[in-house]
Amino acid sequence: MRIVCIADTHEKHAQVKLPEGDILIHAGDFTWVGDPKPTLDFLDWAFMGTPEILSPIWAKIPKNLDILITHGPPFGILDRTIRGVTAGCSKLLEAVQLKAPRIHVFGHIHEGYGMLKKNGTAFVNASLCNANYDLMNKPVVIDL
């Protein structure tokens, strides 16, 4: 099975050259804030929240999960900004460490693009745009 992971396309999804795959995961930020047309074009929706708001949601992550998809990264995992700030969610990190999914796909921090394997989980920051919102990165492909 081939999983193709993308995130943070910011209305540039039509320009993305997608490789062949069985599953396409888009981890959010497909548009810019405020213009409903791209949202309708994309036929999807998204939300944001603080760690305190999201903590009860992270607690519902099942233990035998293969793929976890969030928009933001866990704290300290592919989450360093251009200013050197570690911007991930500490509560999400706790949940991921406890539940140990095989794969965790996210985006949001454009500068953190890439994949990292740690403690049995493959972490994927699939941000396709760089810090300047230029479409620079390729989709991340995971073959299972």
TORPA-4810 file (N, C-alpha, C, O; in nm, 3 decimals):
<nodes>
NODE_1_0.084_-0.117_0.000_0.000_0.000_0.000_0.089_0.124_0.000_0.185_0.132_0.076_M
NODE_2_0.055_0.218_-0.086_0.132_0.343_-0.096_0.047_0.459_-0.046_-0.064_0.482_-0.094_R
NODE_3_0.102_0.533_0.053_0.035_0.648_0.111_0.109_0.773_0.066_0.231_0.784_0.082_I
NODE_4_0.036_0.868_0.010_0.092_0.996_-0.035_0.044_1.103_0.063_-0.076_1.121_0.083_V
NODE_5_0.139_1.174_0.123_0.107_1.273_0.227_0.141_1.414_0.179_0.250_1.440_0.130_C
NODE_6_0.043_1.505_0.196_0.064_1.646_0.165_-0.001_1.730_0.274_-0.087_1.682_0.348_I
NODE_7_0.039_1.856_0.283_-0.022_1.953_0.375_0.019_2.092_0.329_0.111_2.107_0.248_A
NODE_8_-0.049_2.193_0.379_-0.011_2.332_0.357_0.010_2.365_0.210_0.115_2.417_0.171_D
NODE_9_-0.090_2.335_0.128_-0.084_2.368_-0.014_-0.132_2.510_-0.042_-0.102_2.564_-0.148_T
NODE_10_-0.205_2.571_0.049_-0.247_2.711_0.042_-0.296_2.751_-0.098_-0.239_2.841_-0.161_H
NODE_11_-0.399_2.684_-0.145_-0.465_2.709_-0.273_-0.380_2.671_-0.394_-0.414_2.708_-0.506_E
NODE_12_-0.271_2.599_-0.373_-0.184_2.558_-0.484_-0.195_2.409_-0.511_-0.108_2.352_-0.578_K
NODE_13_-0.300_2.344_-0.461_-0.312_2.199_-0.475_-0.317_2.155_-0.621_-0.272_2.045_-0.653_H
NODE_14_-0.371_2.237_-0.711_-0.379_2.200_-0.852_-0.240_2.195_-0.916_-0.223_2.131_-1.020_A
NODE_15_-0.141_2.261_-0.856_-0.005_2.262_-0.909_0.081_2.146_-0.857_0.191_2.124_-0.906_Q
NODE_16_0.029_2.074_-0.760_0.105_1.965_-0.699_0.108_1.846_-0.794_0.005_1.802_-0.844_V
NODE_17_0.228_1.794_-0.817_0.243_1.672_-0.898_0.235_1.554_-0.803_0.332_1.522_-0.733_K
NODE_18_0.120_1.489_-0.801_0.099_1.377_-0.709_0.153_1.248_-0.769_0.121_1.215_-0.883_L
NODE_19_0.233_1.175_-0.694_0.276_1.043_-0.740_0.160_0.944_-0.727_0.062_0.971_-0.658_P
NODE_20_0.172_0.832_-0.792_0.071_0.726_-0.779_0.064_0.684_-0.633_0.165_0.679_-0.563_E
NODE_21_-0.056_0.653_-0.588_-0.074_0.609_-0.450_-0.210_0.547_-0.428_-0.300_0.563_-0.510_G
NODE_22_-0.224_0.477_-0.318_-0.352_0.416_-0.281_-0.434_0.507_-0.191_-0.557_0.506_-0.197_D
NODE_23_-0.366_0.585_-0.108_-0.432_0.676_-0.015_-0.364_0.812_-0.025_-0.241_0.821_-0.024_I
NODE_24_-0.446_0.919_-0.036_-0.394_1.055_-0.032_-0.438_1.118_0.100_-0.557_1.121_0.131_L
NODE_25_-0.342_1.167_0.176_-0.370_1.237_0.302_-0.331_1.383_0.285_-0.217_1.414_0.250_I
NODE_26_-0.426_1.473_0.310_-0.397_1.617_0.314_-0.420_1.662_0.457_-0.532_1.656_0.507_H
NODE_27_-0.314_1.706_0.525_-0.321_1.738_0.667_-0.353_1.886_0.694_-0.316_1.938_0.799_A
NODE_28_-0.419_1.952_0.602_-0.472_2.084_0.630_-0.398_2.201_0.569_-0.292_2.186_0.508_G
NODE_29_-0.457_2.319_0.587_-0.416_2.446_0.526_-0.415_2.434_0.374_-0.313_2.453_0.308_D
NODE_30_-0.532_2.404_0.321_-0.548_2.396_0.176_-0.585_2.531_0.117_-0.588_2.545_-0.006_F
NODE_31_-0.612_2.630_0.200_-0.655_2.762_0.153_-0.595_2.871_0.241_-0.516_2.843_0.332_T
NODE_32_-0.633_2.994_0.215_-0.598_3.109_0.298_-0.720_3.143_0.382_-0.832_3.109_0.344_W
NODE_33_-0.701_3.208_0.493_-0.812_3.246_0.582_-0.895_3.355_0.516_-0.841_3.450_0.459_V
NODE_34_-1.028_3.340_0.524_-1.117_3.449_0.486_-1.187_3.436_0.353_-1.293_3.498_0.336_G
NODE_35_-1.137_3.361_0.259_-1.202_3.349_0.128_-1.273_3.214_0.119_-1.207_3.110_0.114_D
NODE_36_-1.407_3.214_0.116_-1.479_3.087_0.117_-1.471_3.009_-0.014_-1.490_2.887_-0.014_P
NODE_37_-1.442_3.075_-0.128_-1.443_3.004_-0.255_-1.343_2.888_-0.260_-1.382_2.778_-0.298_K
NODE_38_-1.216_2.908_-0.222_-1.124_2.794_-0.224_-1.170_2.681_-0.132_-1.147_2.563_-0.159_P
NODE_39_-1.234_2.719_-0.022_-1.284_2.616_0.069_-1.390_2.533_0.000_-1.389_2.410_0.010_T
NODE_40_-1.482_2.599_-0.069_-1.586_2.526_-0.142_-1.525_2.444_-0.255_-1.569_2.332_-0.281_L
NODE_41_-1.424_2.500_-0.323_-1.357_2.426_-0.430_-1.291_2.301_-0.377_-1.293_2.196_-0.442_D
NODE_42_-1.234_2.310_-0.262_-1.162_2.196_-0.203_-1.256_2.094_-0.142_-1.217_1.979_-0.121_F
NODE_43_-1.381_2.135_-0.112_-1.484_2.046_-0.056_-1.439_1.981_0.075_-1.450_1.860_0.094_L
NODE_44_-1.388_2.065_0.163_-1.342_2.014_0.291_-1.354_2.126_0.395_-1.392_2.238_0.361_D
NODE_45_-1.321_2.097_0.518_-1.324_2.198_0.622_-1.212_2.171_0.721_-1.154_2.062_0.724_W
NODE_46_-1.181_2.272_0.803_-1.074_2.258_0.902_-1.106_2.344_1.024_-1.192_2.433_1.016_A
NODE_47_-1.039_2.319_1.135_-1.053_2.401_1.255_-0.920_2.407_1.325_-0.830_2.327_1.299_F
NODE_48_-0.909_2.505_1.416_-0.788_2.518_1.497_-0.829_2.532_1.643_-0.943_2.570_1.671_M
NODE_49_-0.740_2.503_1.734_-0.771_2.516_1.876_-0.645_2.518_1.960_-0.537_2.488_1.911_G
NODE_50_-0.661_2.555_2.086_-0.548_2.559_2.178_-0.523_2.419_2.233_-0.609_2.332_2.222_T
NODE_51_-0.405_2.394_2.293_-0.380_2.263_2.354_-0.487_2.225_2.457_-0.523_2.108_2.469_P
NODE_52_-0.537_2.323_2.530_-0.639_2.293_2.632_-0.769_2.247_2.566_-0.835_2.156_2.617_E
NODE_53_-0.806_2.309_2.456_-0.927_2.269_2.384_-0.909_2.133_2.318_-1.000_2.051_2.318_I
NODE_54_-0.790_2.110_2.263_-0.766_1.988_2.187_-0.729_1.869_2.274_-0.740_1.755_2.229_L
NODE_55_-0.686_1.892_2.396_-0.644_1.783_2.485_-0.748_1.671_2.498_-0.711_1.554_2.489_S
NODE_56_-0.876_1.702_2.517_-0.976_1.594_2.524_-0.989_1.517_2.393_-1.022_1.398_2.393_P
NODE_57_-0.963_1.585_2.281_-0.966_1.516_2.152_-0.847_1.422_2.141_-0.863_1.308_2.097_I
NODE_58_-0.728_1.469_2.180_-0.609_1.382_2.175_-0.629_1.260_2.264_-0.580_1.151_2.231_W
NODE_59_-0.699_1.275_2.374_-0.724_1.162_2.466_-0.808_1.053_2.401_-0.805_0.938_2.445_A
NODE_60_-0.883_1.087_2.297_-0.968_0.989_2.229_-0.895_0.911_2.119_-0.955_0.824_2.055_K
NODE_61_-0.769_0.940_2.098_-0.693_0.866_1.996_-0.684_0.720_2.040_-0.636_0.692_2.150_I
NODE_62_-0.729_0.627_1.956_-0.725_0.486_1.997_-0.582_0.433_2.002_-0.492_0.485_1.936_P
NODE_63_-0.563_0.328_2.080_-0.428_0.270_2.097_-0.377_0.197_1.974_-0.259_0.208_1.942_K
NODE_64_-0.460_0.123_1.905_-0.414_0.043_1.791_-0.425_0.118_1.659_-0.462_0.059_1.558_N
NODE_65_-0.394_0.244_1.660_-0.408_0.329_1.543_-0.288_0.312_1.451_-0.174_0.314_1.495_L
NODE_66_-0.316_0.296_1.322_-0.208_0.289_1.224_-0.162_0.428_1.181_-0.043_0.458_1.181_D
NODE_67_-0.259_0.515_1.145_-0.225_0.647_1.093_-0.302_0.754_1.171_-0.425_0.751_1.177_I
NODE_68_-0.229_0.848_1.230_-0.288_0.963_1.296_-0.263_1.084_1.207_-0.151_1.107_1.162_L
NODE_69_-0.369_1.162_1.181_-0.358_1.282_1.099_-0.401_1.401_1.184_-0.515_1.407_1.232_I
NODE_70_-0.310_1.496_1.202_-0.343_1.622_1.268_-0.289_1.734_1.180_-0.210_1.709_1.089_T
NODE_71_-0.332_1.855_1.205_-0.274_1.964_1.125_-0.140_2.007_1.184_-0.042_2.023_1.110_H
NODE_72_-0.135_2.025_1.313_-0.012_2.070_1.376_0.073_1.954_1.425_0.023_1.843_1.443_G
NODE_73_0.202_1.979_1.447_0.294_1.876_1.493_0.294_1.861_1.645_0.251_1.951_1.717_P
NODE_74_0.345_1.748_1.692_0.370_1.736_1.836_0.495_1.817_1.871_0.581_1.841_1.786_P
NODE_75_0.504_1.858_1.996_0.617_1.939_2.042_0.749_1.867_2.019_0.765_1.751_2.058_F
NODE_76_0.844_1.936_1.956_0.978_1.884_1.939_0.997_1.790_1.821_1.106_1.736_1.803_G
NODE_77_0.893_1.770_1.742_0.901_1.678_1.627_0.874_1.756_1.499_0.759_1.791_1.471_I
NODE_78_0.976_1.784_1.421_0.963_1.853_1.293_0.878_1.980_1.306_0.792_2.008_1.222_L
NODE_79_0.903_2.055_1.412_0.819_2.171_1.444_0.898_2.301_1.465_0.844_2.397_1.519_D
NODE_80_1.023_2.305_1.423_1.105_2.424_1.447_1.078_2.528_1.337_1.086_2.498_1.218_R
NODE_81_1.045_2.651_1.379_1.014_2.758_1.285_1.142_2.824_1.234_1.252_2.793_1.280_T
NODE_82_1.125_2.913_1.140_1.238_2.986_1.082_1.311_3.069_1.188_1.429_3.101_1.172_I
NODE_83_1.241_3.104_1.295_1.301_3.181_1.405_1.363_3.090_1.512_1.412_3.139_1.614_R
NODE_84_1.360_2.960_1.489_1.419_2.866_1.583_1.329_2.826_1.698_1.374_2.762_1.793_G
NODE_85_1.202_2.864_1.690_1.106_2.832_1.796_1.050_2.692_1.773_1.014_2.657_1.661_V
NODE_86_1.042_2.613_1.879_0.977_2.483_1.874_0.828_2.508_1.898_0.789_2.545_2.008_T
NODE_87_0.746_2.486_1.794_0.608_2.534_1.797_0.501_2.425_1.804_0.383_2.454_1.786_A
NODE_88_0.539_2.301_1.828_0.441_2.192_1.835_0.363_2.192_1.965_0.389_2.271_2.056_G
NODE_89_0.266_2.102_1.972_0.176_2.092_2.087_0.227_1.986_2.185_0.243_1.869_2.148_C
NODE_90_0.252_2.026_2.309_0.303_1.934_2.410_0.200_1.827_2.447_0.236_1.713_2.473_S
NODE_91_0.073_1.865_2.449_-0.033_1.768_2.482_-0.047_1.664_2.372_-0.074_1.547_2.400_K
NODE_92_-0.027_1.705_2.247_-0.030_1.610_2.136_0.089_1.514_2.147_0.074_1.395_2.121_L
NODE_93_0.206_1.565_2.184_0.323_1.480_2.203_0.294_1.373_2.307_0.326_1.256_2.287_L
NODE_94_0.234_1.413_2.419_0.200_1.317_2.524_0.106_1.208_2.471_0.125_1.090_2.499_E
NODE_95_0.006_1.249_2.394_-0.090_1.152_2.339_-0.023_1.058_2.240_-0.050_0.937_2.242_A
NODE_96_0.063_1.111_2.155_0.132_1.028_2.056_0.226_0.930_2.126_0.235_0.813_2.086_V
NODE_97_0.295_0.974_2.229_0.384_0.884_2.303_0.305_0.773_2.371_0.352_0.659_2.377_Q
NODE_98_0.188_0.804_2.420_0.104_0.706_2.489_0.040_0.608_2.391_0.037_0.487_2.417_L
NODE_99_-0.011_0.658_2.279_-0.087_0.575_2.185_0.001_0.508_2.079_-0.037_0.405_2.024_K
NODE_100_0.115_0.566_2.048_0.214_0.510_1.956_0.158_0.465_1.821_0.164_0.347_1.789_A
NODE_101_0.102_0.559_1.741_0.057_0.521_1.607_0.177_0.483_1.520_0.289_0.527_1.547_P
NODE_102_0.153_0.404_1.417_0.262_0.367_1.325_0.311_0.488_1.247_0.431_0.505_1.224_R
NODE_103_0.215_0.574_1.206_0.246_0.691_1.126_0.168_0.810_1.181_0.050_0.798_1.213_I
NODE_104_0.234_0.925_1.192_0.166_1.050_1.231_0.196_1.153_1.123_0.311_1.194_1.105_H
NODE_105_0.092_1.194_1.050_0.104_1.291_0.941_0.050_1.426_0.988_-0.058_1.433_1.046_V
NODE_106_0.126_1.532_0.962_0.085_1.667_1.000_0.153_1.767_0.908_0.222_1.728_0.814_F
NODE_107_0.134_1.894_0.935_0.197_2.002_0.859_0.208_2.124_0.948_0.264_2.117_1.058_G
NODE_108_0.155_2.235_0.900_0.144_2.363_0.970_0.277_2.438_0.981_0.284_2.555_0.944_H
NODE_109_0.380_2.374_1.030_0.511_2.439_1.040_0.587_2.408_0.911_0.649_2.302_0.898_I
NODE_110_0.580_2.501_0.816_0.635_2.477_0.682_0.783_2.440_0.687_0.828_2.356_0.608_H
NODE_111_0.857_2.501_0.777_1.002_2.479_0.784_1.038_2.340_0.835_1.153_2.297_0.822_E
NODE_112_0.942_2.269_0.892_0.968_2.138_0.950_0.951_2.022_0.854_0.955_1.906_0.896_G
NODE_113_0.931_2.050_0.725_0.906_1.945_0.625_1.006_1.829_0.638_1.126_1.850_0.656_Y
NODE_114_0.953_1.709_0.628_1.038_1.591_0.628_0.977_1.476_0.705_0.862_1.482_0.747_G
NODE_115_1.056_1.372_0.722_1.010_1.254_0.794_1.115_1.214_0.897_1.235_1.225_0.873_M
NODE_116_1.067_1.168_1.013_1.152_1.127_1.123_1.091_1.004_1.188_0.972_1.003_1.220_L
NODE_117_1.171_0.899_1.207_1.122_0.780_1.276_1.174_0.784_1.419_1.294_0.800_1.443_K
NODE_118_1.080_0.769_1.515_1.118_0.777_1.655_1.024_0.689_1.737_0.902_0.701_1.727_K
NODE_119_1.082_0.601_1.818_1.004_0.515_1.909_0.892_0.439_1.838_0.782_0.426_1.892_N
NODE_120_0.920_0.390_1.719_0.822_0.309_1.647_0.720_0.386_1.566_0.635_0.326_1.501_G
NODE_121_0.727_0.519_1.568_0.634_0.601_1.490_0.710_0.675_1.381_0.817_0.732_1.406_T
NODE_122_0.655_0.674_1.259_0.708_0.755_1.150_0.633_0.888_1.152_0.513_0.892_1.125_A
NODE_123_0.704_0.996_1.185_0.645_1.130_1.189_0.668_1.196_1.054_0.781_1.198_1.004_F
NODE_124_0.562_1.250_0.994_0.570_1.311_0.862_0.517_1.454_0.867_0.398_1.475_0.889_V
NODE_125_0.605_1.551_0.848_0.561_1.689_0.826_0.554_1.704_0.674_0.657_1.715_0.608_N
NODE_126_0.433_1.705_0.621_0.410_1.702_0.477_0.384_1.840_0.416_0.322_1.849_0.310_A
NODE_127_0.431_1.946_0.481_0.410_2.083_0.430_0.476_2.099_0.294_0.597_2.083_0.281_S
NODE_128_0.396_2.131_0.194_0.452_2.148_0.060_0.503_2.289_0.035_0.593_2.308_-0.047_L
NODE_129_0.447_2.388_0.104_0.495_2.526_0.090_0.606_2.552_0.191_0.607_2.497_0.301_C
NODE_130_0.700_2.637_0.150_0.806_2.676_0.244_0.759_2.793_0.329_0.641_2.829_0.325_N
NODE_131_0.848_2.852_0.406_0.811_2.962_0.496_0.762_3.085_0.420_0.691_3.169_0.478_A
NODE_132_0.797_3.098_0.292_0.751_3.209_0.209_0.624_3.174_0.131_0.579_3.251_0.046_N
NODE_133_0.566_3.059_0.161_0.445_3.010_0.095_0.466_2.978_-0.052_0.372_2.979_-0.131_Y
NODE_134_0.591_2.948_-0.089_0.621_2.899_-0.223_0.607_2.748_-0.221_0.650_2.682_-0.126_D
NODE_135_0.548_2.692_-0.325_0.532_2.548_-0.336_0.668_2.488_-0.372_0.708_2.491_-0.488_L
NODE_136_0.739_2.434_-0.272_0.878_2.390_-0.292_0.900_2.241_-0.266_0.988_2.181_-0.327_M
NODE_137_0.822_2.182_-0.178_0.848_2.045_-0.135_0.761_1.946_-0.211_0.656_1.980_-0.263_N
NODE_138_0.808_1.823_-0.215_0.735_1.716_-0.284_0.649_1.640_-0.184_0.678_1.638_-0.064_K
NODE_139_0.542_1.578_-0.233_0.463_1.492_-0.145_0.553_1.384_-0.083_0.646_1.335_-0.146_P
NODE_140_0.523_1.349_0.040_0.597_1.243_0.109_0.525_1.111_0.081_0.403_1.101_0.100_V
NODE_141_0.599_1.013_0.036_0.542_0.883_0.002_0.588_0.779_0.104_0.706_0.768_0.134_V
NODE_142_0.492_0.704_0.155_0.522_0.596_0.249_0.469_0.467_0.188_0.350_0.456_0.160_I
NODE_143_0.557_0.371_0.169_0.516_0.240_0.119_0.507_0.142_0.235_0.605_0.121_0.307_D
NODE_144_0.390_0.083_0.252_0.371_-0.017_0.358_0.366_-0.156_0.297_0.350_-0.254_0.370_L
</nodes>
